[in-house]
Amino acid sequence: MTRALVVGIALLASVTAAAEGPPLADVVAKVDAAKAGVETLAGEFTQKNRVKLFKQELTSKGKLYFKKPRQIRWEYTAPDPSVLILDGNKATLTTPGAAPQVFDLDKDATMRAIFDQLLTWLGPGSLAAARDDYELATAGTAAAPTLVLTPKLASTIGKAFARIELHLDPKSWLMKSIKLVEKNGDEKEIDFAKLTRNGKLPADAFK
């Protein structure tokens, strides 16, 4: 075996290992351990919506609050303000100049599935248990790990999304960003900033 061939095989092996990403069991265990200690979470986000058909990108900014077990405030501050609040099994959407829309998640399976997934990513839900709805894999490197979730066709979330990527901070094992790829090719990418774990939230965070 020539030296060039040996070098080529070594390079191919290193590329393959990088493509496979960090060990799945290790990533899931570390994320679950980090999330188990989260009582509250606060931060800001930038969301980029990419519409495949029109080849355009729309950017929104906002902030979020989470309180264990089932309270979330997802607020868009620009360019179009709106507030979506989850409190238990009730969700309320408020937009300027319109009456609040209230969703009963016990009766709305699609909205419940969306919030349940968000709670799994942010809060106490176990990513290990996500295997009921997803095929799990990893990508990236130890310094920039990514958890790739491919929804199973039979799942509610699988009707809307082809793939979900959770880009992780290897120090805190919280999410740095989420990428959602829809069935039609449209994408949403949400980058988080100034995430504070277990801090005091505003008294009116979920009102």
N, C-alpha and C positions, 0 to 999 in steps of 0.2 A: 504493500500500500504506500503510495507516494506521500511525501510531506504535504503537498498541496491538497490531496484528497482528505488527509487527516484534518487539516485546518478547515476545509469546507464542511466536513461532518460536524466538527465542534461548533462552528458558527451556526449551522442549521439547528443543532440541538439547543443552543442558547436562544435563538429566535423563537423556537417552538415553546421553550419554557416560559419566555416572556409573554408569548401570546396566551398561554394558559392562565396566567395570572397567579397570585398567591393562593395557597391551599384554601379551598372553600370552607372546610370545617373550621379552620382557624379564624377566618374573617367573620363568619357568622357568629362564632362564640364570642369574639371580641366586641362586635357590635351589640349583641344581646346583653353582654355584661355591662357595657357603657349605658345602654338605654334603661337597664333595670334601675339605675341610680338616679334617673331623671324624674324629678317631681314637677318642675316648671322649666319652661324654655322660652326665651325671648330673642328676637333678632330682626334683621332686615333682609329683604330679598330683591333681586332684580330678575324679572321674568322675560324671556325672549320667546316670542311665538313666531315660528317659521311656517309659512303657508306654501306648500309645494307647488300648487297650481299657479299661483301668482308670483312665485319666487320673491317674496317680500318678507321682511322681518319687522315685527312690532315689539317695542320694549315697554314694559311697565315696571313700576317700582312700588314697594310696599313694606309692610311689617307684619310680624306674626307673634302670637302668644300661644303657649300651650300650658295646660295644667292637667296633671294626672287626675282621674283616668280618662275623661272624655270631654274636655273643654278646649276649643281652638278658636282663636280669632285670626282670620286671614283677611288683611286689609290692604286694598290697593289705594295708594295715595296719589299716583300720577301715571298716565295723564287723565285717566277716568276713575275718579274715586268711587269706591264701593267697599262694603264690609260684609263678610260672611262669617257668622258665628255658629259654632257647634256647641251645644250644651246638652250632654247626654244623648238622647235620641231625637232631638229637635235641632234643626238648622234654620237660621234666619238670614236672608240676603237683603241688605239695605242699599239702595242707590239714591242719589239726590233727586228729589222731585217725584219719587214714586213710593207707593205704599210698600211696606216690608212684605217679602215673600217668605212664607213659613213652610218648611218641609218636614213631614213626619217620616223619620227614617224606618219606622216599623212598617210603613206602607209603601215606601219608595226604595226598591231594591238597588237601583242604580246609584242613587245618591248615597245610600248606606255603604255600598261597596267602595265608592270613592273615598268617603271619610274613614272607613275602616283601614284602607290601604295607607292613607296619610297618617293615621294613628300608629300603624305598624312601623312606619318609617321614622316617626318622630318620638313616639312614646313607648308605653310598656309592652306592646305586642311583640311577640318573638318572631324574628326572621326565620328561625328554624321551622316554625309552624307555617310559614308562608309557602312551604312545599305543597300544601293542599291546592294552592291556586297558581303556583309558578314552577317553572324549571329554573334552578339557580345555577349560576356559574360566576367565575371571577375573571377580571381582566386587569390590565395595568401592571404595576409593580408593587413591591413592598412599600415604596416611598409614596406611591400614588395609587392605592388600591381602589378598584371599582367592583361593585356587586351588580351583576346583570340578571334581571328577572324577566323571563319570557312567560307571559300568561298562558295557562292551559286553555285550549279552545273551549272547554266546557264551563270555564269560570265566567262570572259576570264581567269582570274587568277585561277578560280576553276578547270580548265583543268590541271593545273600543281601542285597545292598545296592542301593538305588536311587540314592544320591548320597553323596559324601564331600566335605566342605569342609575345606580346610587354611587356617586363619587364621594369617597370617604376621607376624613382627616385621620391619618395613622397615629396621631398623638391622642386625640380625644375620642376617636372612633365615632364621632358624629358626622352628619352629612355636610359636605362642602357644596354639593349641588345635586340636582335631580334632572335627568333627561328623560322625557316621555315621548316615545315614538308611536304615533297613532297608526291605525290600520291603513289610512289613506296616504300616509307618508308625511303628514304634517308633524311638526315637532314643537315641544315646549321644553325650554331649558331654564331651570330656576337655580340661581346662584345665591347662596346664603352668606350673610356678613354679620359681624358683631353678635354672634350667638352667645347668649349668656345662660348657663345652666344653673337652675335652682336659685335664681335671684327673686327678689320681690316684684310681683307684677302690679300694674295699676289696679286700683280698686274697681274701676269700671271696665276692665279688660274684656269681660264677656257679657256686657250689657249693650 
